[in-house]
């Protein structure tokens, strides 16, 4: 199974990602470089995502799932594990 991944800076902007991630979310590398990762999070999961980010920034471990909205025209939802 192929896995998409990304690494962000402190402002949650993608600084490293692979092609599988770009295909999964439906945005190009150029588009993703202008976005924060939270721009991809399903709005109902945004509060949960912010708590996860804060936990990570404090050095905590996370095992959880959030939903992302893909960039394709249909705005499909997909789950990701953290």
Protein Blocks (a to p, Z undefined) as FASTA:
>chain_A
ZZddddddfkopafbdcfklmmmnopafklmmmpcfklmpcfklmmmmmmmmmmmmnopa
cddddddddfbfnlpacdddZZ
